[in-house]
Amino acid sequence: MTILEPASADEVAAILAGAHRDRQRIQIRGAGTKLGWGEPVAAAAVDIVLSTAKLNRVLAHRHGDLTATLQAGATLAAVNGALATHGQWLPLDPPSADRCTIGGLVATNDSGPRRHRYGAPRDLIIGVDIVRADGVAAKAGGIVVKNVAGYDLGRLMTGSFGTLAVIVSATFKLYPLPRASRTVIVDGHDTVAALLGSQLTPTAVEIEAPAPRLLVRFETTDVAAQQQADALVSLAKASGASSAIVGGDEELALWTHHARRPWNGDGAVVKITLLPSAVASTLTWLVDAMRGADYDVVGRAGVGVLLARIGGDVERQTRVLAGLRERLPAPTGSAVLVRGSDELKSRVDPWGPLGDGLGVMRAIKRQFDPQGILNPGRGPGGGE
């Protein structure tokens, strides 16, 4: 197996053209923070590892237009450090935000608590430069308002797990950096409906269990953040819930701990997507299913995305995952195994049932990578 680190789009194209000619299989790697998602790529199944480590620059920051073009290997932390010089940022906060790369974010469509306000990478991307499996470069959206082969390439690449093309760079819309932040901690989950039905505009509405509570964040001007936090305290009090407002270092520590919760401790980690109206009932089911075993749940209450750490032995993990998939059949929901032991992965498909979408995914894969050389086995349905 050969490890290559191209420093330009032309070098990526040359590598892929040669691999296509020789039918060599390629694993695309950024920082490696998502390598445990889905089916692992066996070393024996790969001829070349293509690292994006040297594709790590901010190519253009059009601060007057609130857009930026970023190379795939640049880390989110470095990018936001550079954008901050003009008081702007790319408001994504996935796990491992300090290490994850732009290409990895697009390839997995990963996000965090601020998805409530800003959306996921699919909602923020406006252009993309790729190199196809045959070594041909293509671009779409952004400054060049033209798509290829009738596809919205930017959105098509998000969530593709590198099975369709190598992402060289992506263009995103940006937002001004907020001047202040307040977080309200609300005991219990009963205030969610009232909050979502109010005129308040939080950037994050996070749910936690066990020891159920909400974390609601307001990021705006100092006066507006405090006013909205005070309004939520009153709303919580009206529903019989106690609450507290935190800011500064205490708030930062709170969110740092929250981001790590599902990943601390032993057990499988499952990403659950569902309708927001089903969050409460699913959480109740999970608490009952995990009775007597260690578990942790956090997630986007207003969006319908949960991360659940399922402790216990492999038998329990298998039962809980199967139960979740039975409750949330495609296309109404999903339960994807994003961390699990080899034994668990030998018993269950990490992706779960994909419904009618599997046929569409495979048809697109055949069009973009007919030889199946890119990230073999990585994507949903095995990336076939």
N, C-alpha and C positions, 0 to 999 in steps of 0.2 A: 504494500500500500504506500502510495506517494502522497506527501502533504505539500500543497502548493498555495502560495500566498500572492495572488495577483495584486498589482498596485494600480491598475487602470481597467477601464471597461474593455479596452482593446486586448489586454492580456487575458481577461475572463473569456472573451470571445474566442481567442486562439486556443485556450485550454479546452473549451467545450467543442470547438470544431474538430480538434484532434480526438477527443473522447468519442464523439459521434462517429467519426470515421472508423475508429478502432473498436467501437462498441464497449468502451470502458465505462464502468459505473461510478458515479460521483456522489459523494456525501458533501452537502453544503453546510458549513459550520461558521457561526458567529462567535458569541461568547460561550456557547454551550449550556446556557441556563435552561433550555427546554428539551435537552436531549432525552430526558426521561419520559416525555409525553409520547403517547401512542406506542407503536411497536418500535423497539430499538433497531437500529441498523447494525447488523452483524458485521464485524470487521472483515470476515471472509467474503461478504457480499459487496465489498467496495474496493475499487482499484485506486481511486484518487479522493483525497479529502481536499476540498477547495475552501480555504479559509478567507474570510472577508476582513481579516485583521488590519490590512494595509489600506483598505478602502474606508478611511475613518475621518473624512473632512466634511465641514460645512461648505458645500459648493457655492451656495448663494443664500444670502439673507436679505430679502426685499422687505425691510422693516416698514417701509411706507405702505406696502400692500398686505402686510401681516402674512407673508408666506416665506418658506425656506426650503431649499433643496439640500438633502442630507445623504451622504454616502451610507451604504448598507452596514459597514463595519463600525460606524461611529456609535459610541455608547450614548444612551439617553441622558445620562448625567453630564457628559462632556458637551453634548449638544445644547442642553438647557443652560449650562454655564456660559456658553458663547452667546446664545440668544438673549440672555439676561442683560448684556451690556446695552441693549436697546429696550429694556423693560418688557421683554416678551418671552414666551415659552411655548413648548409643545406639551399640553396639559395631560400627559399620560403618566400613570403611577402604578405600573404592574409590579408584582413581586420581583425582587432583584433589580429594581429600577437603577441602582448604581452601576450594574454590570451589563444589563441586557442591551442588545444592539438594535439599531433602527431596522435592519433587515429581519432580525428575529421577531421584532414586534409586529412587522407587517406579515411575515410568514405565519405567525400563530394567531394574529388578531388579538393579542393579549392586552388586558387593561386592568385597572384597579378601581378603588372607591370613587374617583372623580369621573368615572364613566357616567354616573348619574347626571352630571351637568354637561360634560364635553363629548361623551360618546367614546367609542373604541377607535383603533386605528382606521378601520373601514370608513368611519364617519369623518375623519380628519384628512385622509389622503386625497390629494387632488391631481397627482401625477406620478408616474413611475418610469424608470429606465430599467430594462431587463435585457438579458441575453438568453435567447432560446436554447434548447438542448442541442440544436444543430450549429450553434455558434453565431447565429444571426442576431444582431442587436435590434431592439424595438423600443419605442417610447410612446407614451400616451398621456393625455391630460396636461395639467399645469400650464406652462407657457405654450407648449405645443398642443393645441386643442384638436387632437386627432387620435382616434382609437384604432387599434389594429384588429383586423378580421372580425369587426363588428362587436368586439368585447370591450367592456369597461375594464381595461387591464388593471388599473389601480385596485379596484375592489375585487377583481378576480384573483389577484395575487395574495390578498389578505386572507389568511386562513388556509393557504394552499400547502403549507409546510415544505416549501421548496421543491415540490414535486412537478411543477410546471415550467419553471425557469429560474435563473439566478437573478435576484434583485440586486442591481448595481447601485441605484440611488432612488430616493422617493421625495416627492414634494408634498408639503403639508400646509394647511392653513394653521395659523398661530393665534394666540390670544395674549392680551396684555397681562403682565404679572399682577396679581391682586396685591393691594397695599396692606391688607390686614386679614386676619383669620380668627374665628372663634368656633369652638366646638361645644355642643350641648350633649351631655351624657344623660340619657333618659332611661330610667329603670323599666324593664319589661318591654313588650312589643306592641302594646295596645294603642300607642299614639300614632302608629304608621299611617293609618287611613286618614286621620284628621290632618296630619302633616301634608300628605300628598294632595289632599283636597284644599289646602290653604293657598294663600298668595305668596308664601315664603319661597325663596329661591336658593336652596342649599346646593353646594357642589358635590356633597356626598351624603347618602343616607344609608348607613351600614347597620346591619343586624348582627348580633353575637349570641351564641349559646354554647355551653350551658351558662348559668348565671345571666339570664336573658337581659339584654339592654340594647339601646340604639345609640349610635354615634352619628350626630348630625353636624355637618361642617358648613360654615358660611364664610366665603372668601370674597371680599370686596373692599370697599373703603372701611376705615376704622369705625366711623359712626354707623354705617349701614350694617356692618357685621354685628356690632353690639345690639343694635335695634332688633335685628332679626333673631338673634339669640334670645333676647329678652322676650320676644313674642312667642318663641317656641316654649320657653319656660312656662309662660302663662297658659299656652295650649296644653302642655303636659299636665299642669296642675288641674285644669278643668276636666281632664280625663282620669284624674286620681293617681297620676304617676309623679314620682319625685324626680328631680333633675338638677344638674349643676353645669355651670359654664366654665370652660377652661381655655387658656390661651398661652402664648409664649412657649417656654421650654416644656411646661407640663403638657401642653397640647401636642408638641412635637413627639415627646416620649409616648404619649397615648397612641398616636397613629403609627409610630414605629413598631410598637408592641402588637398592634392590631394586624399589621401587614404580615408579621411573622407567625401569628397564632396557628394557622393551619399547617405550617411547615415544621413547627416545633413538636417534638415527641415522635413516638413510633406510630406506625400504621399507614394505611393507604390514604391518598388524597384524591377526592373526586370533585370534578367541576360539574356543577348542576346548573342547567339552564331551564327555565320554566316561566310561565306567565306570572307576572307580579301578584296576581290574585291568588296564585297557588302557593306562594311562599310560606304563609302562616301554617297551612294544613300540612305541607311537606315537612316543615320544621317540627311540627308536633309529631308526625310519623317517625322522623329520624330520632327524636328524643326517646320515643318508646322503643324503637328498634335497637337503640344503643344502650338500653337500660342494663346496668351492671358492667359496662365496658367503658374504656376511655374514649372520648371523642371531642371534637371541637368544630364549630361551624361559624363562619363569617360570610358576609355577602351583601350584595346590592339589593336592598329591600324594594326600591322603587323601579328597578330594571329587571330583576328576576335572574340573578346570577349568584350562586352560592359556592363556596369552597368548603367541603366537609372532610375533616380528618377522621377516618374510621379505624379505631383501635381494635383490640381483640385478636383472635387467631384468624387464620386464612378462611376457615369455614364461615365465621361470622361476616368477614369482609365480603365474601362471595355472596352470602344471602342478602346482605344490605344492598349491595350494588344491583343484584338482580331485582330486589324489591323496588328500588328507585326507578329502574328502567321499566318495570311493569306499570308503575304509577305515571311515568312520563314518556309515553310512546312518541316516536317521531311522527309528525313534525311539531308536536305541541311542547316537546321538551327533550332533554338528553341528560345522560350521566356518563361523563368521560373520565376514565382513570388517568390521572396525570402523574401519580406517583404510586408505585406498587411493587411488591416483591416479584421475583421471577416466578415463584410458585403461583402467585395470584394471577399473573399475566398468562400463565399456562392454562389456567382454568376459564378465564373470561377474555372476551375481545375488549381491549382497552377503549375502543370507540363506541361499542354497543350498536344496536340496530340503527341503520341510516335511512330506512324507508325508501321512497321512490327517488330520493336524491342521489343514491349510489350510482344508478345508471347514468345520470347526467355527469357526475364527477368522473366516471371512467371514460365517457365519451370525450370530455374536455382533455383529460390526460392523454388520450390517444392522439388528439390533434396537436397538442403542444410537445409531447415527448413520446412518439410512437415506439421508440426502442426501449423505453422504460429505464433510462440510464440515470435519471436524477432522483436522488434520495430514495432508492428502492425500498418499498415497504413502509415508508414513513407516514404517509397521509392517511386520511379516513378511507376505510375499505382496503387498507394495505397500499394505498397510493398507486394502484394499478391503472 
